[in-house]
């Protein structure tokens, strides 16, 4: 999870990733940030994120992102 937070902070440093659960709903992450996150997560964690995974439920919080990464690694 620590590596994930580092990736997120590099892409969008002003967001509160540890507490925010509405990153997509509130427009904190835009489409460019999401594509950057997908690319970084694929490289860092060796997962393949398909378009079907790119939904608000998977990107609204750092915890949701982490859950998706863990699910894809399994």
C-alpha positions as MATLAB code, in Angstrom:
seq = 'XXXXXXXXXXXXXXXXXXXXXXXXXXXXXXXXXXXXXXXXXXXXXXXXXXXXXXXXXXXXXXXXXXXXXXXXXX';
ca = [
       0.000    0.000    0.000;
       2.922    2.350    0.709;
       4.184    2.048   -2.885;
       0.663    2.766   -4.149;
       0.462    5.945   -2.063;
       3.844    7.060   -3.433;
       2.608    6.543   -6.997;
      -0.601    8.465   -6.330;
       1.217   11.354   -4.649;
       3.618   11.627   -7.583;
       0.711   11.877  -10.020;
      -1.618   14.147   -7.998;
       0.240   15.488   -4.939;
      -2.506   17.708   -3.521;
      -5.061   14.924   -2.931;
      -5.649   13.358    0.492;
      -5.364    9.721   -0.539;
      -5.437    8.303    2.957;
      -8.872    9.762    3.782;
     -10.652   10.599    0.524;
     -13.195    8.111   -0.819;
     -14.506   10.273   -3.669;
     -11.443   10.802   -5.868;
     -13.440   10.236   -9.062;
     -16.829   11.481   -7.878;
     -15.365   14.836   -6.799;
     -13.170   15.213   -9.899;
      -9.905   15.041   -7.954;
      -8.594   12.531  -10.492;
      -9.162   13.365  -14.137;
      -8.875   11.022  -17.099;
      -5.197   11.818  -17.636;
      -4.407   11.039  -13.990;
      -6.322    7.770  -14.223;
      -4.379    6.677  -17.305;
      -1.131    7.590  -15.555;
      -2.166    5.600  -12.477;
      -3.080    2.573  -14.614;
       0.301    2.638  -16.327;
       2.232    3.067  -13.072;
       0.289    0.309  -11.289;
       0.841   -2.102  -14.160;
       4.589   -1.433  -14.059;
       4.974   -1.406  -10.276;
       2.814   -4.408   -9.418;
       2.972   -6.554  -12.561;
      -0.767   -6.491  -13.153;
      -2.827   -5.924  -16.269;
      -5.666   -3.460  -15.777;
      -8.327   -3.938  -18.439;
     -10.805   -1.244  -19.495;
     -13.482   -3.153  -17.559;
     -11.530   -2.430  -14.343;
     -11.408    1.320  -14.983;
     -14.589    2.201  -13.122;
     -15.175    4.746  -10.347;
     -15.595    2.006   -7.729;
     -11.965    0.945   -8.298;
     -10.527    4.477   -8.379;
     -12.496    6.468   -5.769;
      -9.985    5.776   -2.975;
      -6.491    4.490   -2.406;
      -7.992    1.504   -0.584;
     -10.199    0.676   -3.580;
      -7.163    0.879   -5.856;
      -5.186   -1.365   -3.511;
      -8.042   -3.892   -3.389;
      -8.085   -3.962   -7.189;
      -4.298   -4.489   -7.368;
      -4.475   -7.340   -4.849;
      -7.371   -8.940   -6.732;
      -5.478   -8.708  -10.042;
      -2.314  -10.175   -8.497;
      -4.206  -13.232   -7.212;
];
